[in-house]
Amino acid sequence: MYSKIQKAIASIQTQLQDFEPSIGIILGTGLGSFSKEIDTVLEIPYNKIPYFAEPTVEGHVGNLIFGYLEGIPIVAMAGRFHYYEGYSMEEVTFPVRVLKYLNIERLIISNAAGGVQGHLYPGDLVFIKDHINLHAQNPLRGKNDPRLGVRFPDMLKAYDTELNKKALAIAEKNNIRAFEGVYVGTQGPNLETPAEYNFFNIIGGDVVGMSTIPEVLVAKHMNLPVLVVSVISNRCFPVDEITETTLEEVI
């Protein structure tokens, strides 16, 4: 793993030269258009970076974008990988390790998610404070490389509380409906059943999605502060009000 990271970094830096991003951003499903807000310095297709996979889901372009956002140097993933696409957990989370070795100071992860609490509506923002991991696999499984992180990373503070406070304050200032909540991570690709949505509600979940948790686990493994924001794409509770959801609605 470590040698793969170094090869990817070397390939990127031959093009990047002196640009040094301080923040990494992962753009989730339906959020790729946010890349238009970036004052782009360099854009590298994933297929030009060693060991990067290629997204197969509509709306995930597959470019690593370097540039400025409100004057801050950032690197953004326009497109992410999901376990349900057939990639290994190592492939899904490999970009997070590369971003860390680009010396970013914090990582912002976005996703589209279903709301499993009655007060959540499409368009609401939920800043994640904790998660419930229902994925079948874990990206930290296998022999641990101490250069990347400790064998048993503690997940008590996986999500940065100070970043959440700042994000909530900004949302309130701009009259944006925003909450803190718990993310339930499922494997996908199928959407969940009404019984499953009800279960997620009972066990304390606020939103449900098919990404994010593997990336958070790896970020925490590498001691990288994380802010996660879920954009509610559809209501999944109360279960008697659920309607069928399509990818077009999500993106």
C-alpha positions in Angstrom: 0.0 0.0 0.0 2.7 2.5 1.0 4.6 2.1 -2.2 1.4 2.5 -4.2 0.7 5.8 -2.4 4.2 7.0 -3.1 3.9 6.2 -6.8 0.6 8.0 -7.0 2.0 11.1 -5.2 5.1 11.2 -7.5 2.8 11.1 -10.6 0.7 13.9 -9.2 3.6 16.1 -8.1 5.3 16.0 -11.5 2.3 18.1 -12.7 1.4 19.9 -9.5 4.7 21.6 -9.0 4.5 24.1 -6.1 0.8 24.1 -5.4 0.0 22.9 -1.9 -3.6 22.2 -1.0 -4.6 22.6 2.6 -8.1 21.1 2.4 -9.3 17.9 0.6 -12.9 17.7 -0.6 -14.8 14.6 -1.8 -17.8 15.5 -3.9 -20.6 13.0 -3.5 -23.5 11.9 -5.7 -25.3 14.8 -7.2 -22.7 17.3 -6.0 -20.2 17.2 -8.9 -21.4 20.6 -10.2 -19.8 22.2 -7.1 -16.5 21.8 -9.0 -17.5 24.8 -11.1 -17.0 27.0 -8.0 -13.3 26.1 -7.9 -10.7 28.4 -9.5 -9.0 25.5 -11.1 -5.2 25.4 -11.3 -4.8 21.7 -12.4 -7.2 18.9 -13.3 -6.0 15.3 -13.5 -8.2 12.5 -14.7 -8.2 9.5 -12.4 -7.0 7.2 -15.2 -3.8 9.3 -15.3 -3.0 8.6 -11.6 -1.4 5.2 -10.7 -3.8 2.9 -8.8 -6.8 5.2 -8.9 -10.0 3.4 -10.0 -12.6 5.0 -12.3 -16.1 5.8 -11.1 -18.9 3.9 -12.9 -21.9 5.8 -11.3 -23.6 8.6 -13.2 -22.6 12.0 -11.9 -19.2 10.9 -10.8 -16.8 12.4 -13.4 -13.5 11.0 -12.2 -11.1 14.0 -11.9 -8.8 15.3 -9.2 -9.1 19.1 -9.2 -6.5 21.4 -7.7 -7.4 25.1 -7.2 -8.7 27.8 -5.0 -12.0 28.0 -3.2 -12.6 31.5 -1.7 -8.9 31.9 -1.8 -8.1 28.7 0.0 -5.9 26.1 -1.8 -7.9 22.9 -2.1 -7.9 19.5 -3.9 -11.3 18.1 -4.8 -12.3 14.6 -5.9 -15.0 15.1 -8.6 -16.2 11.5 -8.3 -15.8 8.9 -5.7 -15.7 5.1 -5.6 -18.2 2.8 -3.9 -17.8 -0.7 -2.7 -21.0 -1.8 -4.6 -19.3 -0.9 -7.9 -17.1 -4.0 -7.3 -14.0 -2.3 -6.1 -12.2 -3.5 -3.0 -12.2 -1.4 0.2 -8.6 -0.7 -0.5 -9.5 0.8 -3.9 -12.4 2.7 -2.5 -10.3 4.4 0.1 -7.0 4.7 -1.7 -7.6 8.3 -2.7 -8.0 9.4 0.9 -4.5 8.1 1.7 -3.1 9.9 -1.3 -4.8 13.2 -0.2 -3.3 12.8 3.3 0.2 12.4 1.7 -0.5 15.6 -0.3 -0.3 17.2 3.2 -3.9 18.4 3.5 -4.9 19.5 7.0 -8.5 18.4 7.0 -10.9 16.5 4.8 -14.5 17.4 3.8 -16.7 14.6 2.7 -20.1 15.1 1.1 -22.8 12.7 0.1 -26.4 12.4 -0.9 -28.4 10.5 1.7 -31.9 9.5 2.6 -33.4 10.9 5.8 -34.7 8.4 8.3 -36.0 10.9 10.8 -39.3 12.6 10.3 -37.9 16.2 10.6 -35.6 15.8 7.6 -36.6 16.9 4.1 -34.9 17.0 0.7 -32.4 19.8 0.6 -31.6 19.7 4.3 -28.0 19.5 5.4 -26.9 17.0 8.1 -23.4 17.3 9.5 -22.4 13.9 10.7 -21.4 13.5 14.4 -21.3 9.7 14.5 -22.0 6.6 12.3 -23.4 3.1 12.4 -21.3 0.9 10.1 -23.4 -1.8 8.4 -20.8 -2.4 5.6 -19.8 -6.1 5.2 -16.1 -5.2 4.8 -13.6 -2.9 6.6 -10.8 -1.0 4.7 -8.5 -1.4 7.8 -8.7 -5.2 7.6 -5.4 -7.0 6.9 -1.8 -6.4 7.9 -1.3 -2.9 9.4 1.4 -0.6 8.1 2.5 1.7 11.0 3.6 4.3 8.6 -0.1 4.8 7.7 -1.6 4.5 11.2 -2.1 2.5 14.3 -3.5 -1.1 14.4 -6.6 -0.2 16.4 -7.7 3.4 15.7 -10.2 4.7 18.3 -13.4 5.9 16.8 -14.7 7.8 19.8 -14.1 11.1 18.0 -14.2 10.1 14.4 -15.9 13.4 13.4 -14.5 16.8 14.3 -16.9 18.5 16.6 -15.3 21.9 16.2 -15.7 21.7 12.4 -19.3 20.7 12.9 -19.9 23.7 15.1 -18.4 26.1 12.5 -20.4 24.5 9.7 -23.7 24.7 11.6 -23.0 28.4 12.5 -22.4 29.2 8.8 -25.6 27.4 7.8 -27.6 29.3 10.3 -26.1 32.6 9.2 -27.2 31.8 5.6 -30.7 30.6 6.6 -30.0 27.0 5.5 -31.7 24.2 7.3 -29.0 22.1 8.9 -28.7 19.6 11.7 -26.3 17.2 13.3 -26.9 13.5 12.9 -25.8 9.9 12.7 -25.0 8.3 9.4 -26.0 4.7 8.7 -23.7 3.1 6.1 -25.1 0.3 4.0 -23.4 -1.7 1.2 -25.9 -1.1 -1.6 -26.5 -0.9 -4.5 -30.2 -1.6 -3.8 -32.1 1.0 -1.8 -33.4 -0.2 1.5 -36.8 -1.8 2.4 -39.4 0.0 4.6 -38.5 -2.4 7.4 -34.9 -1.5 7.1 -35.7 2.2 7.2 -37.8 1.7 10.3 -34.9 -0.2 11.9 -32.4 2.6 11.1 -34.8 5.0 12.8 -35.1 2.8 15.9 -31.4 2.3 16.3 -30.7 6.1 16.2 -29.8 6.7 12.6 -30.7 10.1 11.0 -29.5 9.5 7.4 -28.6 6.4 5.3 -26.2 6.1 2.4 -23.8 3.8 0.6 -20.5 5.6 1.0 -18.5 7.8 3.4 -17.9 5.4 6.3 -15.0 3.6 4.6 -13.3 6.9 3.8 -13.9 8.2 7.4 -12.3 5.0 8.8 -9.2 5.5 6.7 -9.0 9.2 7.5 -9.2 8.5 11.2 -6.6 5.8 10.7 -4.3 8.5 9.3 -5.2 11.0 12.0 -6.9 13.3 9.4 -9.7 15.6 10.8 -13.0 15.0 9.0 -16.1 17.1 8.3 -19.0 15.1 6.7 -22.1 16.7 5.3 -25.0 14.8 4.0 -27.5 16.4 1.6 -30.9 14.9 2.1 -32.1 13.6 -1.3 -35.3 11.8 -0.2 -37.4 11.1 2.8 -37.3 7.5 4.1 -39.4 8.0 7.2 -42.2 7.7 8.2 -42.3 4.5 6.2 -45.9 4.8 5.2 -45.0 8.0 3.3 -42.1 6.5 1.3 -42.2 6.7 -2.5 -39.9 5.0 -5.0 -36.6 6.8 -5.5 -34.6 7.0 -8.7 -31.0 8.0 -9.3 -32.2 11.0 -11.3 -33.9 12.3 -8.2 -30.7 11.9 -6.2 -28.4 13.7 -8.6 
